[in-house]
Amino acid sequence: MSMCAPMNSAGTDVSDRQLANSQLGSLEYDPAPESAAIAKLKPSYGLFIDGGFSDGEAHQQFATVNPANEETLSMVAQASSVDVDRAVSSARHAYDKVWSKTTGAQRSKYLFRIARLIQERSRELAVVETLDNGKPIRESRDVDIPLAAAHFFYYAGWADKLEHAGFGVNPKPLGVAGQIIPWNFPLLMAAWKLAPALAAGNTCVLKPAETTPLSALVLAEILEQAELPPGVVNIITGDGVTGAALVDHPDVDKIAFTGSTEVGRMIQQRTAASHKHLTLELGGKGANIVFDDAPIDEMIEGIIDGIFFNQGHVCCAGSRLLVQESVADEVLRRLVRRVEQLRVGDPLDKNTDVGAINSAAQLLRIRELTDFGESEGATRYTSSCALPQKGYWFAPTVFADVAQSHRIAREEIFGPVLSVLTFRTPEEAVAKANNTNYGLACGVWSEKGSRTLWVAERLRAGVIWTNTYNRFDPTSPFGGMRESGFGREGGRHGLEAYLNV
């Protein structure tokens, strides 16, 4: 990869702004690719209903593609309303006859078994996730897969201790849970939803996103290996029509959805008049607030991780950077230099920092919003990295001189794009951070504990990190407020969403 100086939107070299070239930026890296053959993907996949896979060719099928090269990975079944009904009926039968009658200790054994099998097949799962999603292999390997296993381990520990969770003496499960997960963290989101639901005694019908179904289907193989009773978990693939059929099904007791605010709003409307319990984890426009006393080197890395992790395909991404005016020029200078050092390319290469955009549709939206950013007067700095010819790619981009009225400061871009704004006082920082319809996550960077606590108390967000960003743990609850949804996943709080309390 070439490491020349980044260019701003006017086409001038950023060295005009006294950007010092980094010696690190001139280093070349030999490719260190993981083998795609480790994935062991099948030519086609059916639906996982009642403990087994149907014949994929018996259904209408669609292709799931590798976003890095646009090649077809596998053909996947499109579940019809009849298939959804079969999956829900299987889950209901398993709940009534088997799962609701098992003890917490028995459920715990299954969850421990699933967690260990995920660990045993972690390398395979990491490659599958990277091929299907486009994220760098080191993120799949070091973050997604270990955290997925950790969630099953964590809730395995809760399965026989529900009466001590703080939700009453003898909390009961809800019944059948319909769970719809997004394409940005496919396996991890499946674990976030399945593990607490199963620990609490529910059965599940899981629908992965249509662009990233493969890791959920490999998880179905793991459920077979773990000898989970048939029907306890059913995995159906398809597009929004399949998801709508699951949401509308009268025998589903609970809907858990992670995805866009627009779809979440429609789901809330469709379930409003029903008996269904609902949790929504939706979009965000997270603010990363940097004060003048923040440790600058540590903070720059935190900002980079906050927005460019997983190509910015993160609902809680720190996509708005609020910097105190006295250090804004220095932070921008270092930030743009660091962006230029990011390695964009083959997601299977262990050296890659930023992988492929998940789909052509998402790439189109990113381009649309960044074009608006320029037209509205923001100053654009885009990495000069050479992008591959095939696949869906977008170079890491930073916008300076951003106003709160700009679309790039208001709308969720869901890509590797950072908007930089400034503030003078803590009060102004809080006001600007809260000036959004979302309320999922924020970060505060300062060496003064009293200042970070003062700011955190006033931020309207479900998750607030201090001197770090994008830190996740199965013991810690995660969720938002306002248009970022309601309910919590993770921790003891994650059980509440699946108990009749």
C-alpha positions as CSV (number, residue, x, y, z in Angstrom):
1,M,0.0,0.0,0.0
2,S,1.3,3.4,-0.8
3,M,1.6,5.8,2.1
4,C,1.5,9.3,0.5
5,A,0.2,12.4,2.2
6,P,-3.6,12.6,2.7
7,M,-5.6,15.0,0.6
8,N,-8.3,17.4,1.7
9,S,-11.5,18.1,-0.2
10,A,-9.9,21.0,-2.1
11,G,-7.3,18.6,-3.5
12,T,-4.4,20.2,-1.6
13,D,-1.7,18.3,0.3
14,V,-2.4,18.2,4.1
15,S,1.2,19.0,4.6
16,D,0.0,22.6,3.9
17,R,-1.4,22.4,7.4
18,Q,1.9,21.3,8.9
19,L,1.1,17.6,8.9
20,A,4.3,15.8,9.7
21,N,4.8,12.6,7.8
22,S,5.1,9.6,10.2
23,Q,8.0,7.2,9.8
24,L,5.6,4.4,10.6
25,G,3.4,5.5,7.7
26,S,6.2,4.6,5.2
27,L,6.5,1.0,6.4
28,E,5.4,-1.7,4.0
29,Y,3.8,-5.0,5.2
30,D,4.0,-8.3,3.5
31,P,0.6,-10.0,3.2
32,A,-0.3,-12.5,5.9
33,P,-3.5,-14.0,4.7
34,E,-5.7,-16.5,6.5
35,S,-6.9,-19.4,4.3
36,A,-10.5,-19.1,3.0
37,A,-10.6,-22.9,2.8
38,I,-10.8,-23.0,6.6
39,A,-14.5,-21.9,6.3
40,K,-15.6,-25.2,4.8
41,L,-18.7,-23.6,3.3
42,K,-21.4,-25.7,1.7
43,P,-22.7,-24.8,-1.8
44,S,-26.2,-24.2,-0.4
45,Y,-28.0,-24.1,3.0
46,G,-31.5,-24.9,3.9
47,L,-33.4,-23.7,7.0
48,F,-32.6,-25.1,10.5
49,I,-36.0,-26.1,11.9
50,D,-36.8,-28.7,14.6
51,G,-33.2,-29.7,15.1
52,G,-32.2,-30.3,11.4
53,F,-31.5,-28.6,8.1
54,S,-34.1,-28.7,5.3
55,D,-33.0,-29.3,1.7
56,G,-31.8,-25.8,0.5
57,E,-32.9,-26.6,-3.1
58,A,-36.4,-27.2,-1.9
59,H,-36.7,-23.4,-1.2
60,Q,-36.4,-20.3,-3.3
61,Q,-32.7,-19.3,-2.8
62,F,-30.6,-16.2,-2.8
63,A,-26.8,-15.7,-3.0
64,T,-24.7,-14.5,-0.2
65,V,-21.6,-12.8,-1.5
66,N,-18.1,-11.9,-0.3
67,P,-18.1,-8.0,-0.2
68,A,-14.4,-8.0,-0.7
69,N,-14.6,-9.4,-4.2
70,E,-18.3,-9.8,-5.0
71,E,-18.0,-13.5,-5.5
72,T,-20.8,-15.8,-4.4
73,L,-20.0,-17.8,-1.2
74,S,-23.1,-19.9,-1.0
75,M,-26.8,-20.1,-1.9
76,V,-29.2,-19.7,1.0
77,A,-32.9,-20.5,1.5
78,Q,-35.5,-17.7,1.4
79,A,-37.9,-18.6,4.2
80,S,-41.6,-18.2,3.3
81,S,-44.4,-17.4,5.7
82,V,-45.1,-21.2,5.7
83,D,-41.5,-21.8,6.8
84,V,-41.8,-19.2,9.5
85,D,-44.9,-20.9,10.8
86,R,-43.1,-24.2,10.9
87,A,-40.3,-22.7,12.8
88,V,-42.5,-21.0,15.4
89,S,-44.6,-24.2,15.8
90,S,-41.4,-26.2,16.4
91,A,-40.3,-23.6,19.0
92,R,-43.7,-23.7,20.7
93,H,-43.7,-27.5,20.9
94,A,-40.1,-27.6,22.2
95,Y,-41.1,-25.0,24.9
96,D,-44.2,-26.7,26.0
97,K,-42.9,-30.3,26.0
98,V,-39.1,-30.0,26.7
99,W,-37.4,-26.7,27.5
100,S,-39.8,-25.2,30.0
101,K,-39.6,-28.4,32.0
102,T,-35.8,-28.5,32.1
103,T,-34.0,-27.4,35.2
104,G,-31.6,-24.4,35.2
105,A,-28.7,-26.8,35.7
106,Q,-29.7,-28.8,32.6
107,R,-30.0,-25.6,30.5
108,S,-26.6,-24.5,31.9
109,K,-24.9,-27.7,30.6
110,Y,-26.2,-27.0,27.1
111,L,-25.0,-23.4,27.1
112,F,-21.5,-24.4,28.4
113,R,-21.4,-27.0,25.7
114,I,-22.2,-24.5,23.0
115,A,-19.6,-22.0,24.3
116,R,-16.9,-24.7,24.2
117,L,-17.8,-25.7,20.7
118,I,-17.6,-22.1,19.5
119,Q,-14.1,-22.0,21.0
120,E,-13.2,-25.2,19.3
121,R,-14.4,-23.9,16.0
122,S,-13.2,-20.4,16.5
123,R,-10.8,-20.2,13.6
124,E,-13.4,-21.6,11.2
125,L,-16.0,-19.1,12.5
126,A,-13.7,-16.2,12.2
127,V,-13.0,-16.9,8.6
128,V,-16.7,-17.4,7.8
129,E,-17.5,-14.1,9.5
130,T,-14.8,-12.3,7.6
131,L,-15.8,-13.8,4.2
132,D,-19.4,-13.0,4.6
133,N,-19.2,-9.6,6.4
134,G,-16.0,-8.0,5.1
135,K,-14.5,-7.2,8.5
136,P,-10.8,-7.8,9.1
137,I,-9.9,-11.3,10.2
138,R,-8.1,-10.0,13.3
139,E,-11.3,-8.4,14.5
140,S,-13.3,-11.6,13.8
141,R,-10.6,-13.7,15.5
142,D,-9.9,-11.4,18.5
143,V,-13.2,-9.7,19.2
144,D,-16.3,-11.3,17.6
145,I,-15.8,-15.0,18.2
146,P,-14.3,-14.8,21.7
147,L,-17.1,-12.4,22.8
148,A,-19.7,-14.7,21.4
149,A,-18.3,-17.7,23.4
150,A,-18.0,-15.5,26.4
151,H,-21.7,-14.6,26.3
152,F,-22.7,-18.3,26.3
153,F,-20.3,-19.0,29.1
154,Y,-21.7,-16.0,31.1
155,Y,-25.4,-16.9,30.8
156,A,-24.6,-20.6,31.4
157,G,-23.6,-19.4,34.8
158,W,-27.0,-17.6,35.3
159,A,-29.3,-20.4,34.1
160,D,-29.6,-22.1,37.6
161,K,-29.5,-18.8,39.5
162,L,-32.4,-16.9,38.1
163,E,-34.1,-16.5,41.5
164,H,-31.0,-14.6,42.6
165,A,-31.0,-12.2,39.6
166,G,-33.3,-9.7,41.4
167,F,-36.4,-10.3,39.4
168,G,-38.5,-12.1,42.0
169,V,-38.4,-15.4,43.8
170,N,-39.4,-17.6,40.9
171,P,-39.1,-15.7,37.6
172,K,-40.7,-17.4,34.5
173,P,-39.7,-17.4,30.9
174,L,-41.8,-15.7,28.3
175,G,-42.2,-18.5,25.8
176,V,-41.2,-18.3,22.2
177,A,-38.7,-15.5,21.3
178,G,-38.4,-14.2,17.7
179,Q,-35.0,-12.6,17.3
180,I,-33.8,-10.5,14.3
181,I,-30.2,-9.7,14.1
182,P,-28.1,-7.3,11.9
183,W,-25.3,-7.8,9.5
184,N,-22.5,-5.9,11.3
185,F,-21.8,-8.5,14.1
186,P,-23.7,-11.5,12.9
187,L,-22.4,-14.3,15.3
188,L,-21.9,-11.9,18.2
189,M,-25.5,-10.6,17.9
190,A,-26.8,-14.1,17.7
191,A,-25.0,-14.9,21.0
192,W,-26.2,-11.7,22.6
193,K,-29.8,-12.8,22.0
194,L,-29.8,-16.6,22.2
195,A,-27.7,-17.0,25.3
196,P,-29.9,-15.0,27.8
197,A,-33.1,-16.3,26.1
198,L,-32.1,-19.9,26.5
199,A,-30.8,-19.4,30.0
200,A,-34.1,-17.9,31.1
201,G,-36.0,-20.9,29.6
202,N,-37.3,-19.6,26.3
203,T,-37.1,-21.2,22.9
204,C,-36.1,-19.1,19.9
205,V,-36.6,-18.5,16.2
206,L,-33.5,-16.5,15.0
207,K,-33.4,-14.6,11.7
208,P,-30.0,-13.4,10.6
209,A,-29.5,-10.5,8.1
210,E,-29.8,-11.6,4.5
211,T,-26.3,-10.3,3.6
212,T,-24.6,-12.2,6.5
213,P,-26.4,-15.5,7.2
214,L,-23.5,-17.9,7.1
215,S,-22.1,-17.7,10.7
216,A,-25.6,-18.3,12.0
217,L,-25.9,-21.4,9.9
218,V,-22.6,-22.7,11.1
219,L,-23.9,-21.9,14.7
220,A,-26.8,-24.2,13.8
221,E,-24.3,-27.0,13.1
222,I,-22.8,-26.3,16.5
223,L,-26.3,-26.6,18.1
224,E,-26.6,-30.0,16.5
225,Q,-23.2,-30.9,17.9
226,A,-24.2,-29.8,21.3
227,E,-27.3,-32.0,21.0
228,L,-29.6,-29.2,21.9
229,P,-33.2,-30.6,21.9
230,P,-34.9,-30.2,18.5
231,G,-36.9,-27.0,18.2
232,V,-35.3,-25.1,21.1
233,V,-33.5,-22.9,18.5
234,N,-34.7,-22.6,14.9
235,I,-32.7,-20.5,12.4
236,I,-34.5,-19.2,9.3
237,T,-32.9,-17.1,6.6
238,G,-34.4,-14.5,4.3
239,D,-35.0,-10.8,3.7
240,G,-37.3,-8.3,5.3
241,V,-40.4,-10.2,4.2
242,T,-39.3,-13.2,6.4
243,G,-38.6,-10.8,9.3
244,A,-42.0,-9.3,9.0
245,A,-43.7,-12.7,9.0
246,L,-41.8,-13.5,12.2
247,V,-42.8,-10.2,13.8
248,D,-46.4,-10.7,12.9
249,H,-46.7,-14.3,13.9
250,P,-49.4,-14.6,16.6
251,D,-47.7,-17.4,18.6
252,V,-44.5,-15.4,19.2
253,D,-44.3,-14.0,22.7
254,K,-41.2,-11.8,22.4
255,I,-39.5,-9.9,19.6
256,A,-35.9,-8.8,20.0
257,F,-34.5,-6.7,17.2
258,T,-31.2,-5.1,16.5
259,G,-31.0,-2.9,13.4
260,S,-31.9,0.5,12.0
261,T,-34.1,3.0,13.7
262,E,-36.5,3.1,10.7
263,V,-37.2,-0.7,10.8
264,G,-37.3,-0.6,14.6
265,R,-40.0,2.0,14.5
266,M,-42.1,-0.2,12.1
267,I,-41.7,-3.2,14.4
268,Q,-42.9,-1.2,17.4
269,Q,-46.0,-0.1,15.4
270,R,-46.7,-3.7,14.3
271,T,-46.4,-5.1,17.8
272,A,-48.1,-2.3,19.7
273,A,-51.6,-3.9,19.7
274,S,-50.3,-7.4,20.4
275,H,-49.3,-9.3,23.6
276,K,-45.7,-9.4,22.4
277,H,-42.8,-8.2,24.6
278,L,-40.3,-6.0,22.7
279,T,-36.7,-4.9,23.0
280,L,-35.1,-2.7,20.4
281,E,-31.4,-1.9,19.9
282,L,-31.2,0.6,17.1
283,G,-29.0,3.2,15.5
284,G,-26.7,5.8,17.1
285,K,-24.7,8.9,16.5
286,G,-22.2,8.6,19.3
287,A,-20.2,11.6,20.5
288,N,-16.5,11.2,21.5
289,I,-15.8,14.2,23.7
290,V,-12.1,15.3,24.0
291,F,-11.0,17.8,26.6
292,D,-7.7,19.6,26.5
293,D,-6.1,17.6,29.3
294,A,-6.8,14.2,27.6
295,P,-3.7,12.0,27.1
296,I,-3.3,12.7,23.4
297,D,-1.6,9.5,22.1
298,E,-4.0,7.2,23.9
299,M,-6.9,9.4,22.9
300,I,-6.0,9.3,19.2
301,E,-6.0,5.5,19.2
302,G,-9.3,5.5,21.0
303,I,-10.9,7.8,18.4
304,I,-9.6,5.6,15.6
305,D,-11.0,2.5,17.3
306,G,-14.2,4.3,18.0
307,I,-15.0,5.0,14.4
308,F,-12.9,2.8,12.1
309,F,-13.4,-0.5,14.0
310,N,-15.5,-2.8,11.8
311,Q,-15.4,-0.2,9.0
312,G,-17.6,2.0,11.1
313,H,-20.4,-0.6,10.9
314,V,-21.1,-0.1,14.6
315,C,-24.3,1.3,16.0
316,C,-22.4,2.8,18.9
317,A,-19.6,4.2,16.8
318,G,-18.0,7.4,17.9
319,S,-18.9,9.1,14.6
320,R,-19.0,12.6,16.1
321,L,-15.7,13.9,17.6
322,L,-16.2,16.9,19.9
323,V,-12.8,18.5,20.6
324,Q,-12.0,21.4,22.9
325,E,-10.9,24.4,20.8
326,S,-7.6,24.9,22.5
327,V,-6.3,21.5,21.2
328,A,-8.5,21.0,18.1
329,D,-5.7,21.8,15.6
330,E,-3.2,19.4,17.2
331,V,-5.8,16.6,17.5
332,L,-6.9,17.0,13.9
333,R,-3.3,17.0,12.7
334,R,-2.5,13.8,14.5
335,L,-5.8,12.2,13.7
336,V,-5.4,12.7,9.9
337,R,-1.8,11.4,10.1
338,R,-3.0,8.3,11.9
339,V,-5.8,7.8,9.4
340,E,-3.3,7.7,6.6
341,Q,-1.5,4.9,8.3
342,L,-4.5,2.6,8.4
343,R,-4.2,-0.4,6.1
344,V,-7.2,-0.9,3.9
345,G,-7.5,-4.1,1.9
346,D,-8.0,-7.9,1.9
347,P,-10.1,-8.7,5.0
348,L,-8.4,-12.1,5.3
349,D,-4.9,-10.4,5.6
350,K,-4.0,-10.2,9.3
351,N,-2.4,-6.8,8.7
352,T,-5.6,-5.2,7.5
353,D,-7.1,-2.5,9.7
354,V,-10.2,-1.6,7.6
355,G,-12.0,-4.2,5.5
356,A,-14.7,-4.1,2.9
357,I,-18.1,-2.3,3.2
358,N,-20.7,-5.0,3.7
359,S,-22.9,-4.4,0.6
360,A,-23.3,-2.2,-2.5
361,A,-26.4,-0.6,-0.9
362,Q,-24.5,0.4,2.2
363,L,-21.6,1.8,0.1
364,L,-24.0,3.9,-1.9
365,R,-25.4,5.4,1.3
366,I,-21.9,6.2,2.6
367,R,-21.0,7.9,-0.7
368,E,-24.3,9.9,-0.7
369,L,-23.8,11.3,2.8
370,T,-20.1,12.1,2.4
371,D,-20.9,14.0,-0.9
372,F,-23.5,15.9,1.1
373,G,-20.8,16.7,3.7
374,E,-18.6,18.3,1.1
375,S,-21.5,20.2,-0.5
376,E,-22.5,21.6,2.8
377,G,-19.0,23.1,3.4
378,A,-17.2,20.6,5.6
379,T,-13.5,20.0,4.9
380,R,-12.8,16.5,3.8
381,Y,-9.7,14.4,4.5
382,T,-9.7,11.0,2.9
383,S,-6.9,8.4,3.1
384,S,-4.9,8.1,-0.1
385,C,-4.8,4.3,0.2
386,A,-5.2,2.4,-3.1
387,L,-8.6,0.6,-3.0
388,P,-9.1,-2.8,-4.7
389,Q,-10.8,-2.8,-8.0
390,K,-13.4,-5.4,-7.2
391,G,-15.6,-5.4,-4.1
392,Y,-17.2,-2.6,-2.0
393,W,-14.6,-0.3,-0.6
394,F,-14.5,3.2,1.0
395,A,-11.4,4.9,2.2
396,P,-11.3,6.1,5.9
397,T,-12.5,9.7,5.9
398,V,-12.4,12.6,8.4
399,F,-14.5,15.8,8.0
400,A,-13.4,19.0,9.8
401,D,-15.3,22.3,10.0
402,V,-18.5,20.5,10.5
403,A,-21.6,22.3,11.8
404,Q,-24.3,20.7,13.8
405,S,-26.8,21.3,11.0
406,H,-24.8,19.2,8.5
407,R,-26.3,15.9,7.6
408,I,-23.0,14.1,8.4
409,A,-23.4,15.4,12.0
410,R,-27.0,14.4,12.3
411,E,-27.6,11.1,10.4
412,E,-26.1,7.7,11.0
413,I,-23.6,7.0,8.2
414,F,-22.7,3.5,9.4
415,G,-19.3,3.7,7.7
416,P,-15.7,4.8,8.1
417,V,-16.5,8.5,8.3
418,L,-15.8,10.8,11.2
419,S,-17.2,14.3,11.7
420,V,-15.1,16.7,13.8
421,L,-16.8,19.6,15.8
422,T,-15.3,21.9,18.5
423,F,-16.5,23.2,21.8
424,R,-15.2,25.6,24.5
425,T,-16.8,24.7,27.8
426,P,-18.0,21.4,29.3
427,E,-21.6,22.8,29.1
428,E,-21.2,23.4,25.4
429,A,-19.8,19.9,24.9
430,V,-22.8,18.3,26.7
431,A,-25.2,20.4,24.7
432,K,-23.7,19.4,21.4
433,A,-23.4,15.8,22.3
434,N,-27.1,15.6,23.3
435,N,-28.2,17.5,20.2
436,T,-29.3,14.3,18.4
437,N,-32.3,12.1,18.2
438,Y,-30.2,9.1,19.2
439,G,-29.0,8.1,22.6
440,L,-26.9,4.9,22.4
441,A,-23.3,5.7,23.4
442,C,-20.8,8.4,24.1
443,G,-17.1,8.7,25.2
444,V,-15.4,11.2,27.4
445,W,-11.6,11.8,27.4
446,S,-10.0,13.7,30.3
447,E,-7.5,13.1,33.1
448,K,-9.9,14.7,35.6
449,G,-12.2,12.2,37.1
450,S,-14.5,14.9,38.5
451,R,-14.9,16.3,35.0
452,T,-15.7,13.0,33.3
453,L,-18.3,12.2,36.0
454,W,-19.9,15.7,35.7
455,V,-20.2,15.2,31.9
456,A,-21.4,11.6,32.1
457,E,-24.2,12.5,34.4
458,R,-25.6,14.9,31.9
459,L,-25.2,12.9,28.7
460,R,-28.4,11.3,27.4
461,A,-27.0,8.0,26.3
462,G,-27.3,4.4,27.4
463,V,-23.6,3.6,27.4
464,I,-20.8,6.0,28.4
465,W,-17.1,5.1,28.2
466,T,-14.3,7.1,29.9
467,N,-10.9,7.3,28.3
468,T,-11.7,4.3,26.1
469,Y,-14.3,3.4,23.5
470,N,-16.0,0.3,22.1
471,R,-15.2,-1.8,25.2
472,F,-17.7,-4.7,25.5
473,D,-18.1,-7.4,28.2
474,P,-20.8,-10.0,28.7
475,T,-21.3,-8.9,32.3
476,S,-22.1,-5.3,31.3
477,P,-25.5,-4.2,30.0
478,F,-25.7,-2.5,26.7
479,G,-28.6,-0.5,25.2
480,G,-29.9,3.0,24.4
481,M,-32.6,5.5,24.8
482,R,-34.7,7.8,22.6
483,E,-34.4,6.7,18.9
484,S,-31.6,4.2,19.8
485,G,-34.2,1.9,21.3
486,F,-35.0,0.4,24.7
487,G,-34.1,-2.6,26.8
488,R,-30.7,-4.0,27.7
489,E,-28.6,-6.8,26.4
490,G,-25.7,-8.2,28.4
491,G,-25.2,-8.6,32.1
492,R,-27.9,-9.5,34.7
493,H,-30.1,-6.9,33.0
494,G,-30.1,-8.9,29.8
495,L,-32.1,-11.6,31.5
496,E,-35.0,-9.3,32.3
497,A,-35.9,-9.0,28.6
498,Y,-36.7,-12.8,28.5
499,L,-38.4,-13.2,31.9
500,N,-42.1,-12.5,32.7
501,V,-41.3,-9.8,35.3
